[in-house]
């Protein structure tokens, strides 16, 4: 999908202003990226602007409303939103390509994180991921109140990991690494809107170039562990 351009820019600029990206308030209409909601992202200010990647940080809010307009508009307020104009929004129902995390990361990801058939929202709100990578604040939509509710359990999955978790086969898949040779994949079920670890896969390469894969799976109420070692072959 073509990257959305800024629809409304309210700019307060004194003498010497040279960049249209130095703005006081910007409103981005993101409704075309959502199947279920109209969305406006309002940025109050930008700091640490990097024009080479169109990346900025700002406090702001998201105004949302169901497209049937049966409920009034509501607001999600955030102290910090990291905006990447090159990768603004991802929605698997509308994007043909599989989401791949980059160093910058998508600003918003719309997906069904708790598998109730409704779009939820993950907003890039910091750099608490592995090696200073993107971290996200996750909100789950509550159809009983028509509110997006902050979910700490899912938000914490984005800390110290390689970007936002993937959504695969009704599981959340989190990736992380340490140095060149240690990698970890964790798989979570979502039960009562809480992330529950059900599989943990660790891969480590030692000084003899031997790859050891340690897999732990939750079977019922007990963990089962298997260990496999083999020569490491670089792909």
FIBALO-468543 format. One record per residue (C-alpha): x, y, z negated; residue number from 1; residue in three letters. Coordinates in nm, 2 decimals. Layout:
! residues N
<atom xx="X" yy="Y" zz="Z" nr="NUM" rest="ALA"/>
...
! end
This chain:
! residues 235
<atom xx="0.00" yy="0.00" zz="0.00" nr="1" rest="UNK"/>
<atom xx="0.12" yy="0.35" zz="0.08" nr="2" rest="UNK"/>
<atom xx="0.26" yy="0.53" zz="-0.22" nr="3" rest="UNK"/>
<atom xx="0.01" yy="0.78" zz="-0.35" nr="4" rest="UNK"/>
<atom xx="0.11" yy="1.14" zz="-0.31" nr="5" rest="UNK"/>
<atom xx="0.05" yy="1.41" zz="-0.58" nr="6" rest="UNK"/>
<atom xx="-0.30" yy="1.53" zz="-0.52" nr="7" rest="UNK"/>
<atom xx="-0.31" yy="1.82" zz="-0.77" nr="8" rest="UNK"/>
<atom xx="-0.01" yy="2.01" zz="-0.90" nr="9" rest="UNK"/>
<atom xx="-0.05" yy="2.30" zz="-1.14" nr="10" rest="UNK"/>
<atom xx="0.29" yy="2.46" zz="-1.16" nr="11" rest="UNK"/>
<atom xx="0.42" yy="2.73" zz="-1.39" nr="12" rest="UNK"/>
<atom xx="0.74" yy="2.86" zz="-1.25" nr="13" rest="UNK"/>
<atom xx="0.96" yy="3.16" zz="-1.32" nr="14" rest="UNK"/>
<atom xx="1.22" yy="3.34" zz="-1.11" nr="15" rest="UNK"/>
<atom xx="1.48" yy="3.10" zz="-1.00" nr="16" rest="UNK"/>
<atom xx="1.26" yy="2.80" zz="-0.97" nr="17" rest="UNK"/>
<atom xx="1.40" yy="2.59" zz="-0.68" nr="18" rest="UNK"/>
<atom xx="1.23" yy="2.25" zz="-0.71" nr="19" rest="UNK"/>
<atom xx="0.86" yy="2.16" zz="-0.67" nr="20" rest="UNK"/>
<atom xx="0.92" yy="1.86" zz="-0.90" nr="21" rest="UNK"/>
<atom xx="0.98" yy="2.09" zz="-1.20" nr="22" rest="UNK"/>
<atom xx="0.63" yy="2.12" zz="-1.31" nr="23" rest="UNK"/>
<atom xx="0.42" yy="2.21" zz="-1.61" nr="24" rest="UNK"/>
<atom xx="0.12" yy="1.99" zz="-1.54" nr="25" rest="UNK"/>
<atom xx="0.05" yy="1.73" zz="-1.27" nr="26" rest="UNK"/>
<atom xx="-0.26" yy="1.52" zz="-1.21" nr="27" rest="UNK"/>
<atom xx="-0.24" yy="1.20" zz="-1.01" nr="28" rest="UNK"/>
<atom xx="-0.56" yy="1.04" zz="-0.89" nr="29" rest="UNK"/>
<atom xx="-0.49" yy="0.66" zz="-0.90" nr="30" rest="UNK"/>
<atom xx="-0.85" yy="0.53" zz="-0.84" nr="31" rest="UNK"/>
<atom xx="-0.75" yy="0.36" zz="-0.51" nr="32" rest="UNK"/>
<atom xx="-0.52" yy="0.13" zz="-0.71" nr="33" rest="UNK"/>
<atom xx="-0.80" yy="0.00" zz="-0.93" nr="34" rest="UNK"/>
<atom xx="-1.09" yy="-0.23" zz="-0.84" nr="35" rest="UNK"/>
<atom xx="-1.29" yy="-0.15" zz="-1.15" nr="36" rest="UNK"/>
<atom xx="-1.20" yy="0.20" zz="-1.27" nr="37" rest="UNK"/>
<atom xx="-1.15" yy="0.56" zz="-1.16" nr="38" rest="UNK"/>
<atom xx="-0.81" yy="0.67" zz="-1.30" nr="39" rest="UNK"/>
<atom xx="-0.64" yy="1.01" zz="-1.34" nr="40" rest="UNK"/>
<atom xx="-0.29" yy="1.03" zz="-1.48" nr="41" rest="UNK"/>
<atom xx="-0.22" yy="1.37" zz="-1.63" nr="42" rest="UNK"/>
<atom xx="0.14" yy="1.47" zz="-1.71" nr="43" rest="UNK"/>
<atom xx="0.19" yy="1.76" zz="-1.94" nr="44" rest="UNK"/>
<atom xx="0.56" yy="1.81" zz="-1.87" nr="45" rest="UNK"/>
<atom xx="0.86" yy="1.64" zz="-1.73" nr="46" rest="UNK"/>
<atom xx="1.21" yy="1.60" zz="-1.88" nr="47" rest="UNK"/>
<atom xx="1.52" yy="1.42" zz="-1.76" nr="48" rest="UNK"/>
<atom xx="1.40" yy="1.46" zz="-1.40" nr="49" rest="UNK"/>
<atom xx="1.61" yy="1.27" zz="-1.15" nr="50" rest="UNK"/>
<atom xx="1.52" yy="1.39" zz="-0.80" nr="51" rest="UNK"/>
<atom xx="1.71" yy="1.10" zz="-0.63" nr="52" rest="UNK"/>
<atom xx="1.46" yy="0.85" zz="-0.77" nr="53" rest="UNK"/>
<atom xx="1.16" yy="1.08" zz="-0.84" nr="54" rest="UNK"/>
<atom xx="1.17" yy="0.97" zz="-1.20" nr="55" rest="UNK"/>
<atom xx="1.05" yy="1.18" zz="-1.49" nr="56" rest="UNK"/>
<atom xx="0.93" yy="1.15" zz="-1.85" nr="57" rest="UNK"/>
<atom xx="0.63" yy="1.33" zz="-1.99" nr="58" rest="UNK"/>
<atom xx="0.37" yy="1.32" zz="-2.26" nr="59" rest="UNK"/>
<atom xx="0.02" yy="1.30" zz="-2.11" nr="60" rest="UNK"/>
<atom xx="-0.29" yy="1.09" zz="-2.08" nr="61" rest="UNK"/>
<atom xx="-0.50" yy="0.87" zz="-1.85" nr="62" rest="UNK"/>
<atom xx="-0.86" yy="0.95" zz="-1.79" nr="63" rest="UNK"/>
<atom xx="-1.06" yy="0.65" zz="-1.69" nr="64" rest="UNK"/>
<atom xx="-1.42" yy="0.56" zz="-1.61" nr="65" rest="UNK"/>
<atom xx="-1.59" yy="0.24" zz="-1.47" nr="66" rest="UNK"/>
<atom xx="-1.67" yy="0.30" zz="-1.11" nr="67" rest="UNK"/>
<atom xx="-2.03" yy="0.23" zz="-1.17" nr="68" rest="UNK"/>
<atom xx="-2.03" yy="0.53" zz="-1.40" nr="69" rest="UNK"/>
<atom xx="-2.26" yy="0.37" zz="-1.65" nr="70" rest="UNK"/>
<atom xx="-2.03" yy="0.49" zz="-1.93" nr="71" rest="UNK"/>
<atom xx="-1.88" yy="0.83" zz="-1.97" nr="72" rest="UNK"/>
<atom xx="-1.51" yy="0.90" zz="-1.90" nr="73" rest="UNK"/>
<atom xx="-1.26" yy="0.82" zz="-2.18" nr="74" rest="UNK"/>
<atom xx="-0.89" yy="0.90" zz="-2.24" nr="75" rest="UNK"/>
<atom xx="-0.57" yy="0.71" zz="-2.33" nr="76" rest="UNK"/>
<atom xx="-0.32" yy="0.95" zz="-2.48" nr="77" rest="UNK"/>
<atom xx="0.06" yy="0.88" zz="-2.48" nr="78" rest="UNK"/>
<atom xx="0.35" yy="1.06" zz="-2.63" nr="79" rest="UNK"/>
<atom xx="0.57" yy="0.94" zz="-2.34" nr="80" rest="UNK"/>
<atom xx="0.51" yy="0.82" zz="-1.99" nr="81" rest="UNK"/>
<atom xx="0.80" yy="0.73" zz="-1.76" nr="82" rest="UNK"/>
<atom xx="0.69" yy="0.80" zz="-1.41" nr="83" rest="UNK"/>
<atom xx="0.85" yy="0.65" zz="-1.11" nr="84" rest="UNK"/>
<atom xx="0.70" yy="0.79" zz="-0.79" nr="85" rest="UNK"/>
<atom xx="0.87" yy="0.52" zz="-0.57" nr="86" rest="UNK"/>
<atom xx="0.69" yy="0.25" zz="-0.77" nr="87" rest="UNK"/>
<atom xx="0.39" yy="0.42" zz="-0.91" nr="88" rest="UNK"/>
<atom xx="0.12" yy="0.15" zz="-0.95" nr="89" rest="UNK"/>
<atom xx="0.10" yy="-0.23" zz="-0.91" nr="90" rest="UNK"/>
<atom xx="-0.23" yy="-0.43" zz="-0.89" nr="91" rest="UNK"/>
<atom xx="-0.21" yy="-0.79" zz="-0.78" nr="92" rest="UNK"/>
<atom xx="-0.56" yy="-0.77" zz="-0.63" nr="93" rest="UNK"/>
<atom xx="-0.45" yy="-0.49" zz="-0.40" nr="94" rest="UNK"/>
<atom xx="-0.07" yy="-0.55" zz="-0.35" nr="95" rest="UNK"/>
<atom xx="0.03" yy="-0.82" zz="-0.11" nr="96" rest="UNK"/>
<atom xx="0.38" yy="-0.86" zz="-0.24" nr="97" rest="UNK"/>
<atom xx="0.46" yy="-1.03" zz="-0.57" nr="98" rest="UNK"/>
<atom xx="0.56" yy="-0.78" zz="-0.84" nr="99" rest="UNK"/>
<atom xx="0.93" yy="-0.77" zz="-0.89" nr="100" rest="UNK"/>
<atom xx="1.08" yy="-0.57" zz="-1.17" nr="101" rest="UNK"/>
<atom xx="1.34" yy="-0.31" zz="-1.08" nr="102" rest="UNK"/>
<atom xx="1.56" yy="-0.10" zz="-1.30" nr="103" rest="UNK"/>
<atom xx="1.30" yy="0.18" zz="-1.29" nr="104" rest="UNK"/>
<atom xx="0.99" yy="-0.04" zz="-1.31" nr="105" rest="UNK"/>
<atom xx="0.64" yy="0.04" zz="-1.21" nr="106" rest="UNK"/>
<atom xx="0.47" yy="0.33" zz="-1.40" nr="107" rest="UNK"/>
<atom xx="0.14" yy="0.15" zz="-1.43" nr="108" rest="UNK"/>
<atom xx="0.05" yy="-0.22" zz="-1.39" nr="109" rest="UNK"/>
<atom xx="-0.32" yy="-0.31" zz="-1.36" nr="110" rest="UNK"/>
<atom xx="-0.38" yy="-0.68" zz="-1.42" nr="111" rest="UNK"/>
<atom xx="-0.59" yy="-0.92" zz="-1.62" nr="112" rest="UNK"/>
<atom xx="-0.35" yy="-0.98" zz="-1.91" nr="113" rest="UNK"/>
<atom xx="-0.59" yy="-1.17" zz="-2.14" nr="114" rest="UNK"/>
<atom xx="-0.78" yy="-1.36" zz="-1.86" nr="115" rest="UNK"/>
<atom xx="-1.13" yy="-1.23" zz="-1.93" nr="116" rest="UNK"/>
<atom xx="-1.18" yy="-1.12" zz="-1.57" nr="117" rest="UNK"/>
<atom xx="-1.13" yy="-0.75" zz="-1.64" nr="118" rest="UNK"/>
<atom xx="-0.84" yy="-0.52" zz="-1.54" nr="119" rest="UNK"/>
<atom xx="-0.61" yy="-0.42" zz="-1.82" nr="120" rest="UNK"/>
<atom xx="-0.34" yy="-0.16" zz="-1.82" nr="121" rest="UNK"/>
<atom xx="0.04" yy="-0.16" zz="-1.89" nr="122" rest="UNK"/>
<atom xx="0.20" yy="0.18" zz="-1.90" nr="123" rest="UNK"/>
<atom xx="0.57" yy="0.24" zz="-1.89" nr="124" rest="UNK"/>
<atom xx="0.64" yy="0.43" zz="-2.20" nr="125" rest="UNK"/>
<atom xx="1.01" yy="0.38" zz="-2.28" nr="126" rest="UNK"/>
<atom xx="1.34" yy="0.21" zz="-2.23" nr="127" rest="UNK"/>
<atom xx="1.33" yy="-0.06" zz="-2.50" nr="128" rest="UNK"/>
<atom xx="1.37" yy="-0.34" zz="-2.25" nr="129" rest="UNK"/>
<atom xx="1.70" yy="-0.54" zz="-2.22" nr="130" rest="UNK"/>
<atom xx="2.00" yy="-0.32" zz="-2.13" nr="131" rest="UNK"/>
<atom xx="1.79" yy="-0.01" zz="-2.16" nr="132" rest="UNK"/>
<atom xx="1.53" yy="-0.13" zz="-1.91" nr="133" rest="UNK"/>
<atom xx="1.16" yy="-0.04" zz="-1.89" nr="134" rest="UNK"/>
<atom xx="0.93" yy="-0.12" zz="-2.18" nr="135" rest="UNK"/>
<atom xx="0.55" yy="-0.09" zz="-2.17" nr="136" rest="UNK"/>
<atom xx="0.25" yy="-0.01" zz="-2.39" nr="137" rest="UNK"/>
<atom xx="-0.03" yy="-0.25" zz="-2.31" nr="138" rest="UNK"/>
<atom xx="-0.40" yy="-0.18" zz="-2.34" nr="139" rest="UNK"/>
<atom xx="-0.67" yy="-0.44" zz="-2.31" nr="140" rest="UNK"/>
<atom xx="-1.02" yy="-0.34" zz="-2.19" nr="141" rest="UNK"/>
<atom xx="-1.29" yy="-0.41" zz="-2.44" nr="142" rest="UNK"/>
<atom xx="-1.63" yy="-0.45" zz="-2.26" nr="143" rest="UNK"/>
<atom xx="-1.83" yy="-0.41" zz="-2.58" nr="144" rest="UNK"/>
<atom xx="-1.70" yy="-0.05" zz="-2.63" nr="145" rest="UNK"/>
<atom xx="-1.58" yy="0.03" zz="-2.28" nr="146" rest="UNK"/>
<atom xx="-1.25" yy="0.13" zz="-2.43" nr="147" rest="UNK"/>
<atom xx="-0.89" yy="0.04" zz="-2.35" nr="148" rest="UNK"/>
<atom xx="-0.75" yy="-0.08" zz="-2.68" nr="149" rest="UNK"/>
<atom xx="-0.38" yy="-0.08" zz="-2.77" nr="150" rest="UNK"/>
<atom xx="-0.24" yy="-0.43" zz="-2.80" nr="151" rest="UNK"/>
<atom xx="0.08" yy="-0.45" zz="-3.01" nr="152" rest="UNK"/>
<atom xx="0.13" yy="-0.82" zz="-2.95" nr="153" rest="UNK"/>
<atom xx="0.16" yy="-0.79" zz="-2.58" nr="154" rest="UNK"/>
<atom xx="0.34" yy="-0.46" zz="-2.59" nr="155" rest="UNK"/>
<atom xx="0.61" yy="-0.61" zz="-2.80" nr="156" rest="UNK"/>
<atom xx="0.68" yy="-0.87" zz="-2.54" nr="157" rest="UNK"/>
<atom xx="0.83" yy="-0.60" zz="-2.32" nr="158" rest="UNK"/>
<atom xx="1.09" yy="-0.51" zz="-2.57" nr="159" rest="UNK"/>
<atom xx="1.44" yy="-0.66" zz="-2.52" nr="160" rest="UNK"/>
<atom xx="1.31" yy="-0.84" zz="-2.21" nr="161" rest="UNK"/>
<atom xx="1.37" yy="-0.78" zz="-1.84" nr="162" rest="UNK"/>
<atom xx="1.08" yy="-0.55" zz="-1.77" nr="163" rest="UNK"/>
<atom xx="0.71" yy="-0.63" zz="-1.80" nr="164" rest="UNK"/>
<atom xx="0.61" yy="-1.00" zz="-1.83" nr="165" rest="UNK"/>
<atom xx="0.47" yy="-1.18" zz="-1.52" nr="166" rest="UNK"/>
<atom xx="0.12" yy="-1.31" zz="-1.51" nr="167" rest="UNK"/>
<atom xx="0.13" yy="-1.67" zz="-1.37" nr="168" rest="UNK"/>
<atom xx="-0.13" yy="-1.95" zz="-1.40" nr="169" rest="UNK"/>
<atom xx="-0.31" yy="-1.78" zz="-1.69" nr="170" rest="UNK"/>
<atom xx="0.02" yy="-1.74" zz="-1.89" nr="171" rest="UNK"/>
<atom xx="0.24" yy="-1.45" zz="-1.96" nr="172" rest="UNK"/>
<atom xx="0.60" yy="-1.52" zz="-1.86" nr="173" rest="UNK"/>
<atom xx="0.88" yy="-1.31" zz="-2.02" nr="174" rest="UNK"/>
<atom xx="1.24" yy="-1.31" zz="-1.90" nr="175" rest="UNK"/>
<atom xx="1.56" yy="-1.19" zz="-2.07" nr="176" rest="UNK"/>
<atom xx="1.93" yy="-1.24" zz="-2.05" nr="177" rest="UNK"/>
<atom xx="2.25" yy="-1.18" zz="-2.25" nr="178" rest="UNK"/>
<atom xx="2.56" yy="-1.12" zz="-2.05" nr="179" rest="UNK"/>
<atom xx="2.63" yy="-1.31" zz="-1.73" nr="180" rest="UNK"/>
<atom xx="2.56" yy="-1.66" zz="-1.84" nr="181" rest="UNK"/>
<atom xx="2.27" yy="-1.68" zz="-2.09" nr="182" rest="UNK"/>
<atom xx="1.91" yy="-1.66" zz="-1.96" nr="183" rest="UNK"/>
<atom xx="1.58" yy="-1.71" zz="-2.14" nr="184" rest="UNK"/>
<atom xx="1.23" yy="-1.77" zz="-2.01" nr="185" rest="UNK"/>
<atom xx="0.94" yy="-1.77" zz="-2.25" nr="186" rest="UNK"/>
<atom xx="0.58" yy="-1.87" zz="-2.17" nr="187" rest="UNK"/>
<atom xx="0.29" yy="-1.74" zz="-2.37" nr="188" rest="UNK"/>
<atom xx="-0.08" yy="-1.83" zz="-2.39" nr="189" rest="UNK"/>
<atom xx="-0.31" yy="-1.54" zz="-2.49" nr="190" rest="UNK"/>
<atom xx="-0.54" yy="-1.65" zz="-2.77" nr="191" rest="UNK"/>
<atom xx="-0.78" yy="-1.40" zz="-2.93" nr="192" rest="UNK"/>
<atom xx="-0.58" yy="-1.13" zz="-2.75" nr="193" rest="UNK"/>
<atom xx="-0.26" yy="-1.24" zz="-2.92" nr="194" rest="UNK"/>
<atom xx="0.05" yy="-1.37" zz="-2.74" nr="195" rest="UNK"/>
<atom xx="0.13" yy="-1.73" zz="-2.86" nr="196" rest="UNK"/>
<atom xx="0.46" yy="-1.88" zz="-2.75" nr="197" rest="UNK"/>
<atom xx="0.41" yy="-2.23" zz="-2.60" nr="198" rest="UNK"/>
<atom xx="0.74" yy="-2.28" zz="-2.41" nr="199" rest="UNK"/>
<atom xx="1.09" yy="-2.15" zz="-2.45" nr="200" rest="UNK"/>
<atom xx="1.36" yy="-2.23" zz="-2.19" nr="201" rest="UNK"/>
<atom xx="1.72" yy="-2.13" zz="-2.25" nr="202" rest="UNK"/>
<atom xx="2.00" yy="-2.16" zz="-1.99" nr="203" rest="UNK"/>
<atom xx="2.36" yy="-2.12" zz="-2.08" nr="204" rest="UNK"/>
<atom xx="2.69" yy="-2.17" zz="-1.89" nr="205" rest="UNK"/>
<atom xx="3.00" yy="-2.25" zz="-2.09" nr="206" rest="UNK"/>
<atom xx="3.37" yy="-2.19" zz="-2.02" nr="207" rest="UNK"/>
<atom xx="3.39" yy="-2.53" zz="-1.84" nr="208" rest="UNK"/>
<atom xx="3.12" yy="-2.42" zz="-1.60" nr="209" rest="UNK"/>
<atom xx="2.86" yy="-2.66" zz="-1.74" nr="210" rest="UNK"/>
<atom xx="2.50" yy="-2.54" zz="-1.74" nr="211" rest="UNK"/>
<atom xx="2.30" yy="-2.65" zz="-2.04" nr="212" rest="UNK"/>
<atom xx="1.92" yy="-2.61" zz="-2.02" nr="213" rest="UNK"/>
<atom xx="1.73" yy="-2.63" zz="-2.35" nr="214" rest="UNK"/>
<atom xx="1.36" yy="-2.66" zz="-2.32" nr="215" rest="UNK"/>
<atom xx="1.12" yy="-2.63" zz="-2.62" nr="216" rest="UNK"/>
<atom xx="0.75" yy="-2.70" zz="-2.57" nr="217" rest="UNK"/>
<atom xx="0.46" yy="-2.67" zz="-2.81" nr="218" rest="UNK"/>
<atom xx="0.27" yy="-2.99" zz="-2.79" nr="219" rest="UNK"/>
<atom xx="-0.04" yy="-2.97" zz="-3.02" nr="220" rest="UNK"/>
<atom xx="0.11" yy="-2.82" zz="-3.34" nr="221" rest="UNK"/>
<atom xx="0.46" yy="-2.96" zz="-3.30" nr="222" rest="UNK"/>
<atom xx="0.76" yy="-2.85" zz="-3.09" nr="223" rest="UNK"/>
<atom xx="0.94" yy="-3.09" zz="-2.86" nr="224" rest="UNK"/>
<atom xx="1.29" yy="-3.02" zz="-2.74" nr="225" rest="UNK"/>
<atom xx="1.48" yy="-3.16" zz="-2.45" nr="226" rest="UNK"/>
<atom xx="1.84" yy="-3.08" zz="-2.35" nr="227" rest="UNK"/>
<atom xx="1.99" yy="-3.12" zz="-2.00" nr="228" rest="UNK"/>
<atom xx="2.35" yy="-3.05" zz="-1.90" nr="229" rest="UNK"/>
<atom xx="2.50" yy="-3.05" zz="-1.55" nr="230" rest="UNK"/>
<atom xx="2.77" yy="-2.87" zz="-1.35" nr="231" rest="UNK"/>
<atom xx="2.67" yy="-2.52" zz="-1.27" nr="232" rest="UNK"/>
<atom xx="2.63" yy="-2.44" zz="-0.90" nr="233" rest="UNK"/>
<atom xx="2.60" yy="-2.07" zz="-0.82" nr="234" rest="UNK"/>
<atom xx="2.31" yy="-2.00" zz="-0.59" nr="235" rest="UNK"/>
! end
